[in-house]
Amino acid sequence: MTAKNVLAIVFCTASVVSLSQAPLGYASARGAPQTQPAPPQVARRIGTIKSIDGTTITLTPDSGSDVTVIVQSATRISRIAPGETNPKNVAPIQLQDLQVGDLIRVFGKASDDGKSISASSIIALKRSDVEAHRQQDLQDWQKRGIGGLVSTVDAASGTVTISVTGFGASKSIAVHTTKDTAIRRYAPDSIKFDDAKASALEEIHSGDQLRARGDRSADGSELAAVEIVSGTFRNIAGTVSAVDPGASSISVQDLLSRKTVVVRVTAESQLRQLPAEMAQRIAMRLKAAAGGSAGAASGAAANVNSSNGQNVQPAASSGAMRPGGGGLGGGRGGPPDFQQMLSRVPASTLTDLHKGDVVLIVSTQGTTSGGGTVITLVSGVEPILQAAPNVGQAMMLAPWSLGAPAEAGSQ
């Protein structure tokens, strides 16, 4: 559970408590309860403190423009510890105890234009506590997290079955949920874990990428989930047809659909250029793991010639995420840990890409008004696609390379 989730629970509970403690109207002379006027609408804002100037706080919310918070003499300010969800367990503090970077939730009266709010109460999480809580989350995702491609969803039993694909083998894992399981879903064009919104089991569909955190059964075939995050992502194996640095976009000829796909690159996109020798080593490992039969059996698959004349086989259009864990090489004699390898490869930039380069991309699904956003892009992958044309790139490029489960899953 993230620090923002903790704050959300506290604030929702606090609202219920305040309403339940509201005084009832006195009985009238005729014994009927008096009609009470509707309480004024209370505005809520959550975000990070950008600056403090006297009794004015500039708040940067998760989305939208900054908000000016006016602290009054009667404003109640308190601090809560990470993980604490009981609104009664808060410690009163003073305005001077707040610092830039603290995460706060503000209740009060908003101005007509919504640009400012006169605070009646503020609950805060220290910046250092937020970071510590985040690190704990990352470690827990790494320790107890698994990821895969959704096979089936049984809303009645609260179970999602995912397929976790390794080199040459797949394993089905039943992820069990309860009413207490936190379920979240990525936005169509978001690559941030913190942007994932509260969701429900019914929104998870076959083919989605899913990562869950919880306790595994002894045989590893089941997991009791405390948290789930899912999303629909695009996996693209293609040849770069154009690079537009001005628009921060790449046009890619999808090797499967033969259609041109335009994806955006942001500062948070992970771009990597595999050195030739590393690509060859990975290709040899994949070919050995497949026993040499997969490539021969797929010889009739669609082929695309890259600009340098090499015969390139497309990777599968979808596949299961590979859970994190294991060191580089996956242990002696084990399969290579592609995410570990990527983490040690120097980052590349948009200008390093050229027309004719063959790339593997994991991107957001995108919206009807625009293409997806690159999560991970790896170039220099021709030998890998030649060696293992049927290996889904999602197995190698898990789309959790950003945010909490991303960092945990890529360890």
HELIX and SHEET records of a PDB file:
HELIX    1   1 ALA A    3  SER A   20  1                                  18    
HELIX    2   2 LEU A   95  ASP A   97  5                                   3    
HELIX    3   3 ARG A  127  ARG A  144  1                                  18    
HELIX    4   4 PHE A  193  ASP A  195  5                                   3    
HELIX    5   5 LEU A  201  GLU A  203  5                                   3    
HELIX    6   6 ALA A  276  ALA A  289  1                                  14    
HELIX    7   7 SER A  293  ALA A  297  1                                   5    
HELIX    8   8 PHE A  338  SER A  343  1                                   6    
HELIX    9   9 LEU A  350  ASP A  352  5                                   3    
HELIX   10  10 GLU A  382  ALA A  387  1                                   6    
HELIX   11  11 GLN A  393  MET A  396  1                                   4    
HELIX   12  12 GLY A  403  GLY A  409  1                                   7    
SHEET    1   A 6 ALA A  91  PRO A  92  0                                        
SHEET    2   A 6 VAL A  67  ARG A  79 -1                                        
SHEET    3   A 6 THR A  56  PRO A  61 -1                                        
SHEET    4   A 6 ALA A  43  ASP A  53 -1                                        
SHEET    5   A 6 LEU A 103  ALA A 110 -1                                        
SHEET    6   A 6 SER A 116  LEU A 125 -1                                        
SHEET    1   B 7 LYS A 197  ALA A 198  0                                        
SHEET    2   B 7 ALA A 182  ARG A 185 -1                                        
SHEET    3   B 7 GLU A 222  GLY A 231  1                                        
SHEET    4   B 7 SER A 170  HIS A 176  1                                        
SHEET    5   B 7 THR A 159  THR A 165 -1                                        
SHEET    6   B 7 GLY A 145  ASP A 154 -1                                        
SHEET    7   B 7 GLN A 209  ARG A 216 -1                                        
SHEET    1   C 6 THR A 260  ARG A 264  0                                        
SHEET    2   C 6 SER A 249  ASP A 254 -1                                        
SHEET    3   C 6 PHE A 233  ASP A 244 -1                                        
SHEET    4   C 6 VAL A 358  THR A 364 -1                                        
SHEET    5   C 6 VAL A 374  SER A 379 -1                                        
SHEET    6   C 6 GLN A 270  GLN A 273  1                                        
SHEET    1   D 2 VAL A 304  ASN A 305  0                                        
SHEET    2   D 2 ASN A 311  VAL A 312 -1                                        
END                                                                             
